[in-house]
Amino acid sequence: SLNHVATIVEKLGLAHFMDVMNLYTIAEYKAPTSDEKVIVTDTDFSHVPVRLYIPIKKSDVLKRAVIFIHGGGWCMGSATMKSYDLLSRWTSERLSAVVVSVDYRLAPKY
């Protein structure tokens, strides 16, 4: 598993354990791609990167909003990963809600 590889790489002194684990995040990157149901765009709120998912379906009332904070224990993962993109896209379309997926800074780097 990736966990074992990261442990070996760190013990060999080649890289920090978390740097290896975060390679998975890079491999899982999904560009902000809109489709016929949801507009997807990357932006930032007060210097915090977020990915917005805005449903295209018209509504006579204001759309609700969902703030999504991805998993990873505050030290790995990204709002731009394929699995989180799929979940945010699905949530936006099904709930007719704007999803704000936060790509927060990760420990121990910050």
N, C-alpha and C positions, 0 to 999 in steps of 0.2 A: 504494500500500500504506500501511498504518498507519505504517510507518517513515518514508515520505516526508512524510506529513502532520505527524508529530511533528517532523521536521527543519524544515519550513517554519514551523510554529507557534513553535518555539524561536527561529528566526532573526528572526521578526517581534517577538520579545520578549513574546509573549502568555502563554507557559507554558514550564516546563522540559520537555525531551524526555521524561524518564521519567514525568512526570505525565500526559502525553498517552498514552504507551504503557500506563500502568496503567489508563486508561479501558477498555481491552479487558477487563481483569480484572473490572471492575464490570459490564460488559455481559454477561459470561459467568457471572455469579453463579447458583448453583443452590441453592435452599433445601434444608435437610436433610429429605428426604422418604423415609419408610420405604415398603417394598412387601411383597409376600407372601413374599419370600425373605430380605430384609435389613432390620434395624432401623438407622436412621441418626440420629445425634444429635450436636449440637455441644456441646462442653464445653471445659475447659482443664485442663492438667497443669502445676501450678506457674506459673500465669500465662501459659502458652503455649497459644494456641487450637489445638484439634485437632478433627477430625471423626471420630467412631467409626462403623464399619460392622460390625455384629454379625449373623452369619448366624442365621436362625431355626431351621434344621434342628437337631433334637435329636441329641446325641452322648453316648456312654457314657464318652468320654475327654475330657480337657481340650482346648479349642480352642487351636490355635497362633495366634500373632500376627504380623502383618506391619506394619512401620513404613514408611509411604510419605512420601517427601519430594519434593514436586512440583518440576518443572523451572522454569527461568526465571533461572538464573544468580545466584541469591540477590538479585535486584533487581526481579523482576516475577513475576506469577502469584499463585495462591492455591489452597489446598486446596478452596475452594468453587466453583471453575470447573467448568462442565458436563463438560468432557473428563476432568478428574481425578476428578470424582464418578463418572462412568461406569466408569472404570478401577478405582477402589477398590471400587465396588459389585460389579463382575464378579469381581474377585480374591477378595473376601470370600465370595461365593456359590460359586465354583468350588473354592476351596481349603478351604471350611468353616473360615475363619480370621477372627479379629477384625482388621480393618485400622484402624490409627491413622494418619490422614492429617494431617500436621503443617502448620499454617498459620503458618510462621515469619515473623519480622520481616524486612522488606526493606531493602536498601541503596538509595540513599544516605541514606534518611530516618533510619535507626538506626545 
